[in-house]
């Protein structure tokens, strides 16, 4: 039995990073892809330095988008003091080569959307199952996902205090990732919702990876 990890994504300020830490989250997500929640490298660096090693700092990138070339990703990760990468748009043989190169430097959360093929396993790689439009608040069909939800995977897609317990009863996620349901506006977190989300995950209890 293992505790489900918690990532609060779309963090844009030191205030919200400290909120995530104090609420009991394990990680924050710093978005460098096109998004209303996007941060630049220097801002992300200030956030990372403020929380230090108390939280994992996961940088969110889209391969194939501006800023998504591997050399650019690695430069941003260094400036921002990231501890892991979250990669969208990694697919096919070229994507696997990109992924293998990235894994030489950082652990990676690879985003898997409905209809995507599951990638080859690699050391340092974890999967994050997300909706077709990440950050949209859309949920996944958790029952339908059971047959392809790999052990050790993360779950995202419209999760919030009101539904994360139900999701975890269906899928033994190693971690959960929330954004829009915890906000008062894009990029601005609601403290009550963040604390409620962490409590709801804790109330769901430890997962059983052998189910």
ROMARNU-240426 format. One record per atom (N, C-alpha, C): residue number from 1; atom name; y, z, x. Coordinates in steps of 0.1 Angstrom, whole numbers, plus 5000, padded with zeros to 4 digits. Example, Ala and Ser with C-alpha at 12.3 -4.5 7.8 and 13.67 -1.06 7.14 Angstrom:
     n   atom      Y      Z      X
     1      N   4943   5078   5132
     1     CA   4955   5078   5123
     1      C   4967   5078   5132
     2      N   4978   5071   5128
     2     CA   4989   5071   5137
     2      C   5000   5079   5129
// end
This chain:
     n   atom      Y      Z      X
     1      N   4988   5000   5008
     1     CA   5000   5000   5000
     1      C   5012   5000   5009
     2      N   5022   4992   5006
     2     CA   5034   4991   5014
     2      C   5047   4991   5005
     3      N   5058   4996   5010
     3     CA   5070   4996   5002
     3      C   5076   4982   5002
     4      N   5081   4978   4990
     4     CA   5088   4965   4989
     4      C   5102   4966   4995
     5      N   5104   4956   5004
     5     CA   5117   4956   5011
     5      C   5128   4949   5001
     6      N   5140   4952   5004
     6     CA   5151   4948   4996
     6      C   5162   4941   5004
     7      N   5166   4929   5000
     7     CA   5176   4922   5006
     7      C   5187   4919   4996
     8      N   5200   4923   4999
     8     CA   5211   4920   4991
     8      C   5218   4908   4997
     9      N   5218   4897   4990
     9     CA   5223   4885   4996
     9      C   5237   4882   4991
    10      N   5243   4872   4998
    10     CA   5257   4868   4994
    10      C   5267   4879   4998
    11      N   5264   4887   5008
    11     CA   5274   4897   5013
    11      C   5285   4890   5020
    12      N   5298   4894   5016
    12     CA   5310   4888   5022
    12      C   5319   4897   5028
    13      N   5316   4910   5027
    13     CA   5326   4920   5033
    13      C   5319   4932   5039
    14      N   5326   4939   5048
    14     CA   5320   4951   5053
    14      C   5318   4962   5042
    15      N   5327   4962   5033
    15     CA   5325   4972   5022
    15      C   5312   4970   5015
    16      N   5309   4958   5011
    16     CA   5296   4955   5004
    16      C   5284   4956   5013
    17      N   5285   4954   5026
    17     CA   5274   4956   5035
    17      C   5271   4971   5036
    18      N   5281   4979   5037
    18     CA   5279   4994   5038
    18      C   5274   4999   5024
    19      N   5278   4993   5013
    19     CA   5272   4996   5000
    19      C   5257   4994   5000
    20      N   5253   4982   5005
    20     CA   5239   4979   5005
    20      C   5231   4989   5014
    21      N   5237   4992   5025
    21     CA   5230   5002   5034
    21      C   5229   5015   5027
    22      N   5240   5020   5021
    22     CA   5240   5033   5015
    22      C   5231   5034   5003
    23      N   5229   5023   4996
    23     CA   5221   5023   4984
    23      C   5206   5023   4988
    24      N   5203   5019   5001
    24     CA   5189   5019   5005
    24      C   5183   5006   5007
    25      N   5191   4995   5008
    25     CA   5186   4982   5011
    25      C   5181   4981   5025
    26      N   5173   4971   5028
    26     CA   5167   4969   5041
    26      C   5175   4957   5048
    27      N   5181   4949   5041
    27     CA   5187   4937   5047
    27      C   5199   4932   5038
    28      N   5208   4925   5045
    28     CA   5218   4917   5038
    28      C   5217   4903   5041
    29      N   5221   4894   5032
    29     CA   5222   4880   5035
    29      C   5236   4875   5037
    30      N   5238   4868   5047
    30     CA   5251   4862   5050
    30      C   5250   4847   5050
    31      N   5257   4841   5040
    31     CA   5255   4827   5037
    31      C   5265   4818   5045
    32      N   5259   4809   5052
    32     CA   5267   4799   5060
    32      C   5266   4785   5054
    33      N   5259   4783   5044
    33     CA   5257   4771   5037
    33      C   5269   4769   5027
    34      N   5270   4757   5021
    34     CA   5280   4755   5010
    34      C   5278   4765   4999
    35      N   5287   4773   4996
    35     CA   5285   4783   4986
    35      C   5299   4790   4983
    36      N   5300   4796   4971
    36     CA   5312   4804   4968
    36      C   5311   4817   4976
    37      N   5300   4820   4981
    37     CA   5298   4832   4989
    37      C   5297   4830   5004
    38      N   5302   4819   5008
    38     CA   5301   4815   5022
    38      C   5310   4824   5031
    39      N   5305   4827   5043
    39     CA   5313   4835   5053
    39      C   5313   4826   5066
    40      N   5323   4829   5074
    40     CA   5323   4822   5087
    40      C   5318   4831   5097
    41      N   5316   4826   5109
    41     CA   5309   4833   5120
    41      C   5317   4846   5124
    42      N   5330   4846   5126
    42     CA   5337   4858   5130
    42      C   5336   4869   5119
    43      N   5337   4865   5106
    43     CA   5336   4875   5095
    43      C   5322   4881   5095
    44      N   5312   4872   5097
    44     CA   5298   4877   5097
    44      C   5296   4887   5109
    45      N   5303   4884   5120
    45     CA   5301   4892   5132
    45      C   5307   4906   5129
    46      N   5319   4907   5123
    46     CA   5325   4920   5119
    46      C   5316   4928   5110
    47      N   5310   4921   5100
    47     CA   5300   4927   5091
    47      C   5288   4933   5099
    48      N   5282   4924   5107
    48     CA   5271   4928   5115
    48      C   5273   4940   5124
    49      N   5285   4940   5131
    49     CA   5288   4951   5139
    49      C   5291   4964   5132
    50      N   5295   4963   5119
    50     CA   5298   4975   5111
    50      C   5285   4982   5107
    51      N   5275   4974   5104
    51     CA   5262   4980   5100
    51      C   5253   4982   5111
    52      N   5254   4975   5122
    52     CA   5245   4976   5133
    52      C   5231   4974   5130
    53      N   5222   4982   5136
    53     CA   5207   4980   5134
    53      C   5202   4986   5121
    54      N   5211   4993   5114
    54     CA   5207   5000   5102
    54      C   5202   4990   5091
    55      N   5207   4977   5092
    55     CA   5203   4967   5082
    55      C   5199   4954   5090
    56      N   5189   4947   5085
    56     CA   5187   4934   5090
    56      C   5198   4924   5085
    57      N   5203   4915   5094
    57     CA   5213   4906   5090
    57      C   5207   4892   5090
    58      N   5205   4887   5078
    58     CA   5198   4874   5076
    58      C   5208   4863   5073
    59      N   5209   4853   5082
    59     CA   5218   4842   5080
    59      C   5212   4831   5072
    60      N   5219   4826   5061
    60     CA   5213   4816   5052
    60      C   5219   4803   5056
    61      N   5210   4793   5059
    61     CA   5214   4780   5063
    61      C   5206   4769   5055
    62      N   5212   4757   5053
    62     CA   5205   4746   5047
    62      C   5204   4735   5058
    63      N   5191   4732   5061
    63     CA   5188   4722   5071
    63      C   5192   4708   5065
    64      N   5199   4700   5072
    64     CA   5204   4687   5067
    64      C   5218   4688   5062
    65      N   5224   4700   5060
    65     CA   5237   4701   5056
    65      C   5246   4703   5068
    66      N   5259   4701   5067
    66     CA   5268   4704   5078
    66      C   5267   4718   5082
    67      N   5265   4720   5096
    67     CA   5262   4733   5101
    67      C   5248   4737   5101
    68      N   5239   4728   5096
    68     CA   5225   4731   5096
    68      C   5217   4726   5107
    69      N   5223   4718   5116
    69     CA   5215   4714   5128
    69      C   5211   4726   5137
    70      N   5200   4725   5143
    70     CA   5195   4737   5149
    70      C   5204   4743   5160
    71      N   5210   4735   5168
    71     CA   5219   4740   5178
    71      C   5231   4747   5172
    72      N   5236   4742   5160
    72     CA   5247   4748   5153
    72      C   5243   4762   5147
    73      N   5231   4762   5141
    73     CA   5225   4774   5135
    73      C   5224   4785   5146
    74      N   5219   4781   5158
    74     CA   5217   4791   5168
    74      C   5230   4796   5174
    75      N   5240   4788   5175
    75     CA   5253   4792   5179
    75      C   5259   4802   5169
    76      N   5258   4798   5156
    76     CA   5263   4807   5146
    76      C   5256   4821   5146
    77      N   5243   4820   5147
    77     CA   5235   4832   5147
    77      C   5239   4841   5159
    78      N   5242   4836   5170
    78     CA   5246   4844   5181
    78      C   5260   4850   5179
    79      N   5269   4842   5174
    79     CA   5283   4847   5171
    79      C   5282   4858   5161
    80      N   5274   4856   5150
    80     CA   5273   4865   5139
    80      C   5264   4877   5141
    81      N   5257   4878   5152
    81     CA   5248   4889   5155
    81      C   5237   4890   5145
    82      N   5231   4878   5141
    82     CA   5221   4878   5131
    82      C   5208   4884   5137
    83      N   5199   4889   5128
    83     CA   5186   4893   5132
    83      C   5175   4884   5127
    84      N   5178   4875   5118
    84     CA   5168   4866   5112
    84      C   5175   4855   5105
    85      N   5168   4844   5103
    85     CA   5173   4832   5096
    85      C   5166   4830   5083
    86      N   5174   4825   5073
    86     CA   5168   4821   5060
    86      C   5171   4806   5059
    87      N   5160   4798   5059
    87     CA   5162   4783   5060
    87      C   5158   4777   5047
    88      N   5168   4769   5041
    88     CA   5165   4760   5030
    88      C   5164   4746   5034
    89      N   5156   4738   5027
    89     CA   5155   4724   5031
    89      C   5146   4720   5042
    90      N   5137   4729   5046
    90     CA   5127   4727   5056
    90      C   5115   4721   5050
    91      N   5111   4709   5053
    91     CA   5100   4703   5047
    91      C   5095   4691   5055
    92      N   5082   4688   5054
    92     CA   5076   4677   5061
    92      C   5074   4680   5075
    93      N   5069   4669   5083
    93     CA   5066   4671   5097
    93      C   5079   4674   5105
    94      N   5090   4667   5102
    94     CA   5103   4670   5109
    94      C   5107   4684   5106
    95      N   5106   4689   5094
    95     CA   5109   4702   5091
    95      C   5101   4713   5098
    96      N   5088   4710   5100
    96     CA   5079   4719   5107
    96      C   5083   4720   5122
    97      N   5087   4709   5127
    97     CA   5092   4709   5141
    97      C   5104   4717   5143
    98      N   5113   4716   5133
    98     CA   5126   4723   5133
    98      C   5122   4738   5132
    99      N   5113   4741   5123
    99     CA   5109   4755   5121
    99      C   5103   4761   5133
   100      N   5094   4754   5140
   100     CA   5088   4759   5152
   100      C   5098   4762   5163
   101      N   5108   4753   5164
   101     CA   5119   4755   5174
   101      C   5127   4768   5170
   102      N   5130   4769   5157
   102     CA   5138   4781   5153
   102      C   5131   4794   5156
   103      N   5118   4794   5154
   103     CA   5110   4806   5155
   103      C   5109   4811   5170
   104      N   5113   4802   5179
   104     CA   5113   4807   5193
   104      C   5124   4817   5195
   105      N   5134   4817   5186
   105     CA   5146   4825   5188
   105      C   5147   4837   5177
   106      N   5143   4834   5165
   106     CA   5145   4844   5154
   106      C   5133   4843   5145
   107      N   5130   4855   5138
   107     CA   5121   4854   5126
   107      C   5128   4846   5116
   108      N   5120   4840   5107
   108     CA   5125   4830   5097
   108      C   5119   4834   5083
   109      N   5128   4834   5073
   109     CA   5124   4833   5059
   109      C   5126   4819   5055
   110      N   5115   4812   5052
   110     CA   5116   4798   5047
   110      C   5116   4798   5032
   111      N   5126   4792   5026
   111     CA   5127   4791   5011
   111      C   5118   4781   5006
   112      N   5110   4785   4995
   112     CA   5101   4776   4988
   112      C   5105   4776   4974
   113      N   5109   4764   4969
   113     CA   5113   4762   4955
   113      C   5102   4756   4947
   114      N   5103   4756   4934
   114     CA   5093   4750   4925
   114      C   5090   4736   4929
   115      N   5078   4732   4931
   115     CA   5074   4719   4935
   115      C   5073   4717   4950
   116      N   5078   4726   4958
   116     CA   5077   4724   4973
   116      C   5063   4727   4977
   117      N   5059   4720   4988
   117     CA   5046   4722   4994
   117      C   5047   4735   5002
   118      N   5036   4743   5003
   118     CA   5036   4755   5011
   118      C   5035   4751   5026
   119      N   5043   4757   5034
   119     CA   5043   4753   5048
   119      C   5031   4758   5056
   120      N   5029   4753   5068
   120     CA   5019   4758   5076
   120      C   5023   4772   5081
   121      N   5013   4782   5082
   121     CA   5017   4795   5087
   121      C   5021   4795   5102
   122      N   5031   4803   5105
   122     CA   5035   4805   5119
   122      C   5038   4819   5121
   123      N   5036   4824   5133
   123     CA   5040   4838   5136
   123      C   5055   4839   5135
   124      N   5059   4850   5128
   124     CA   5074   4852   5127
   124      C   5079   4846   5114
   125      N   5071   4839   5106
   125     CA   5075   4832   5094
   125      C   5071   4839   5082
   126      N   5080   4841   5073
   126     CA   5077   4846   5059
   126      C   5083   4837   5049
   127      N   5077   4836   5037
   127     CA   5081   4827   5027
   127      C   5090   4835   5017
   128      N   5100   4828   5012
   128     CA   5108   4833   5001
   128      C   5108   4824   4989
   129      N   5102   4827   4978
   129     CA   5101   4819   4967
   129      C   5114   4821   4958
   130      N   5120   4810   4956
   130     CA   5133   4810   4949
   130      C   5134   4799   4939
   131      N   5144   4800   4930
   131     CA   5146   4791   4919
   131      C   5151   4777   4925
   132      N   5151   4767   4917
   132     CA   5155   4754   4922
   132      C   5170   4754   4926
   133      N   5178   4762   4920
   133     CA   5192   4764   4924
   133      C   5195   4778   4928
   134      N   5193   4781   4941
   134     CA   5195   4795   4946
   134      C   5209   4800   4943
   135      N   5209   4813   4939
   135     CA   5222   4819   4935
   135      C   5227   4816   4922
   136      N   5219   4808   4914
   136     CA   5223   4805   4900
   136      C   5220   4815   4890
   137      N   5212   4825   4893
   137     CA   5208   4835   4883
   137      C   5195   4830   4875
   138      N   5190   4818   4878
   138     CA   5178   4813   4871
   138      C   5166   4821   4877
   139      N   5157   4824   4868
   139     CA   5145   4831   4872
   139      C   5133   4821   4873
   140      N   5123   4825   4880
   140     CA   5111   4817   4882
   140      C   5101   4821   4871
   141      N   5091   4813   4869
   141     CA   5080   4816   4860
   141      C   5070   4824   4869
   142      N   5071   4838   4868
   142     CA   5063   4846   4877
   142      C   5048   4845   4874
   143      N   5044   4843   4862
   143     CA   5029   4841   4859
   143      C   5024   4829   4865
   144      N   5032   4818   4864
   144     CA   5027   4805   4869
   144      C   5027   4805   4884
   145      N   5035   4814   4890
   145     CA   5036   4814   4905
   145      C   5024   4822   4911
   146      N   5017   4830   4903
   146     CA   5007   4838   4909
   146      C   4996   4831   4917
   147      N   4993   4819   4914
   147     CA   4983   4812   4921
   147      C   4987   4806   4934
   148      N   5000   4806   4937
   148     CA   5005   4801   4950
   148      C   5013   4810   4957
   149      N   5015   4823   4952
   149     CA   5023   4833   4959
   149      C   5015   4839   4970
   150      N   5018   4835   4982
   150     CA   5011   4840   4994
   150      C   5014   4854   4997
   151      N   5003   4861   5002
   151     CA   5005   4875   5006
   151      C   5016   4876   5016
   152      N   5024   4886   5014
   152     CA   5035   4888   5024
   152      C   5048   4881   5021
   153      N   5048   4874   5009
   153     CA   5060   4866   5006
   153      C   5071   4874   4999
   154      N   5083   4869   4999
   154     CA   5094   4875   4993
   154      C   5097   4867   4979
   155      N   5104   4874   4970
   155     CA   5107   4868   4957
   155      C   5122   4869   4955
   156      N   5127   4858   4950
   156     CA   5142   4857   4946
   156      C   5142   4850   4933
   157      N   5154   4847   4929
   157     CA   5156   4839   4916
   157      C   5159   4847   4904
   158      N   5172   4850   4902
   158     CA   5177   4857   4891
   158      C   5172   4872   4889
   159      N   5168   4878   4900
   159     CA   5164   4892   4900
   159      C   5175   4902   4899
   160      N   5174   4912   4891
   160     CA   5184   4922   4889
   160      C   5177   4935   4884
   161      N   5185   4945   4882
   161     CA   5179   4958   4878
   161      C   5171   4957   4865
   162      N   5174   4948   4856
   162     CA   5168   4947   4843
   162      C   5154   4940   4844
   163      N   5151   4933   4854
   163     CA   5138   4925   4854
   163      C   5130   4926   4867
   164      N   5135   4932   4877
   164     CA   5128   4933   4890
   164      C   5115   4941   4889
   165      N   5115   4951   4881
   165     CA   5102   4959   4879
   165      C   5091   4950   4872
   166      N   5095   4942   4862
   166     CA   5085   4934   4856
   166      C   5080   4923   4866
   167      N   5089   4918   4874
   167     CA   5085   4908   4884
   167      C   5075   4914   4893
   168      N   5077   4926   4898
   168     CA   5068   4932   4908
   168      C   5055   4937   4902
   169      N   5055   4938   4889
   169     CA   5042   4941   4882
   169      C   5033   4929   4882
   170      N   5039   4917   4883
   170     CA   5032   4904   4882
   170      C   5029   4899   4896
   171      N   5038   4900   4905
   171     CA   5037   4895   4919
   171      C   5039   4906   4929
   172      N   5029   4907   4938
   172     CA   5030   4918   4948
   172      C   5039   4913   4960
   173      N   5052   4912   4957
   173     CA   5061   4907   4967
   173      C   5063   4917   4978
   174      N   5064   4911   4991
   174     CA   5067   4920   5002
   174      C   5081   4924   5002
   175      N   5090   4916   4996
   175     CA   5104   4918   4995
   175      C   5110   4911   4984
   176      N   5121   4916   4979
   176     CA   5129   4910   4968
   176      C   5143   4908   4973
   177      N   5149   4897   4967
   177     CA   5162   4893   4972
   177      C   5171   4890   4959
   178      N   5182   4897   4958
   178     CA   5191   4895   4947
   178      C   5205   4892   4951
   179      N   5212   4884   4942
   179     CA   5226   4880   4944
   179      C   5234   4882   4932
   180      N   5233   4872   4923
   180     CA   5243   4871   4912
   180      C   5242   4882   4902
   181      N   5230   4888   4900
   181     CA   5229   4899   4890
   181      C   5235   4912   4895
   182      N   5239   4912   4908
   182     CA   5245   4924   4914
   182      C   5260   4923   4916
   183      N   5266   4912   4910
   183     CA   5280   4909   4913
   183      C   5289   4911   4901
   184      N   5302   4914   4904
   184     CA   5312   4913   4893
   184      C   5319   4900   4893
   185      N   5318   4893   4905
   185     CA   5323   4879   4907
   185      C   5316   4874   4919
   186      N   5315   4861   4921
   186     CA   5308   4856   4933
   186      C   5312   4862   4946
   187      N   5303   4869   4953
   187     CA   5306   4874   4966
   187      C   5311   4889   4965
   188      N   5313   4894   4953
   188     CA   5318   4908   4952
   188      C   5308   4916   4944
   189      N   5302   4926   4951
   189     CA   5291   4934   4945
   189      C   5296   4945   4936
   190      N   5288   4948   4926
   190     CA   5291   4959   4917
   190      C   5282   4971   4922
   191      N   5288   4982   4927
   191     CA   5280   4993   4932
   191      C   5270   4998   4922
   192      N   5273   5000   4910
   192     CA   5264   5005   4900
   192      C   5251   4996   4899
   193      N   5254   4983   4899
   193     CA   5242   4973   4898
   193      C   5234   4974   4911
   194      N   5240   4975   4922
   194     CA   5233   4975   4935
   194      C   5224   4987   4935
   195      N   5230   4999   4932
   195     CA   5222   5011   4932
   195      C   5210   5010   4922
   196      N   5214   5005   4910
   196     CA   5203   5004   4900
   196      C   5192   4994   4904
   197      N   5195   4984   4911
   197     CA   5185   4975   4916
   197      C   5176   4982   4926
   198      N   5181   4989   4935
   198     CA   5173   4996   4945
   198      C   5164   5006   4938
   199      N   5170   5014   4928
   199     CA   5162   5023   4921
   199      C   5150   5016   4913
   200      N   5153   5005   4907
   200     CA   5143   4998   4899
   200      C   5132   4993   4908
   201      N   5135   4988   4920
   201     CA   5125   4984   4930
   201      C   5116   4996   4934
   202      N   5123   5007   4937
   202     CA   5116   5020   4941
   202      C   5107   5025   4930
   203      N   5112   5024   4917
   203     CA   5104   5028   4906
   203      C   5092   5020   4903
   204      N   5092   5007   4908
   204     CA   5080   4999   4906
   204      C   5069   5003   4915
   205      N   5072   5011   4925
   205     CA   5061   5017   4934
   205      C   5057   5007   4945
   206      N   5049   5012   4954
   206     CA   5044   5003   4965
   206      C   5035   4992   4960
   207      N   5035   4981   4967
   207     CA   5027   4970   4964
   207      C   5013   4971   4969
   208      N   5004   4964   4964
   208     CA   4990   4964   4969
   208      C   4988   4949   4973
   209      N   4987   4947   4986
   209     CA   4986   4933   4991
   209      C   4972   4927   4989
   210      N   4963   4935   4984
   210     CA   4949   4930   4982
   210      C   4946   4927   4967
   211      N   4956   4928   4959
   211     CA   4954   4925   4945
   211      C   4954   4910   4943
// end
